[in-house]
């Protein structure tokens, strides 16, 4: 199961690439292009390239092309050693594309047109020229990242101070999936009474392709999806927010009224206690029957 979950994490989108350009309406004014790659959940930038110059961009250049091609093209462009305009452009991009902005773009909580407009106003405010701005967003998975030109070159591409900071901590990408607990009004346990370590039977919501894929794995293997409770949080509304452990870096979550009863699977220790109890009952019944037949004689 752990191996399957690791495979899921590799094929699920986990990175975001943002490609953009600005072009002047007047000839001989500055042009600029950039390509930024980041982890979707944390917004941590893993690669960044930008260029600013008076050279016109090729007519066929398109930011909607694959990010690998945009990134590779920027690396072929020569940049003057002392390019103040490029430093200003990089500062604009660094100030706008914060961790939270990148995460909102990754999770589609920030509209692309809105981001493009904000970036246009920022660039206009610095370069004071009539220009057009276009950006495009591309999401991709771990496998594609490993096959890209960036594989094995993180240290080279990330600025030194960012790389040193990254080396000091281990970043863990968390994937949160919405779960649907199995209800059991007879033998179930109220959500408000759940405690850490309880095993809750729950399915993954099929509203996302990842959820459908995981449910298909459980159905194909004829396993009942059961996850351990990580925490139970009482919300101001009175409902309970329950977090379930699925795997390292992957958790499930569901919200419910505290009075709702959900199906609980016994832990190994509970099962052992239950088996011992049943054995004791069975032995007691055998002893009673033996005494009964002995006394009848």
Buried (B, 14 or more C-beta within 10 A) or exposed (E): EEEBBBEBBBBBBBBBBBBBBBBBEEEEBBBBBBBBBBBBBBBBBBBBBBBBBEEEBEEEBBBEBBBBEBBBBBEEBEEEEEBEBBEBBBEBBBEBBEBEBBBBBBEEEBEEEEBBEBBBEBBBEEBEEEBEBBBBBBBBBBEBBEEBEBEEEEEEBBEEEBBEEBEEEEEEBEBEBBBBBBEBEEEBBBBBEBEEEBBBBBBBBBEEEBBEBBBEBBEEEEEEBBBBBBBBEEEEEEBBBBBBBBBEEBBBBBBBEBEBBBBBBEEEEEEEEEEEEEEEEEEEEEEEEEEEEEEEE
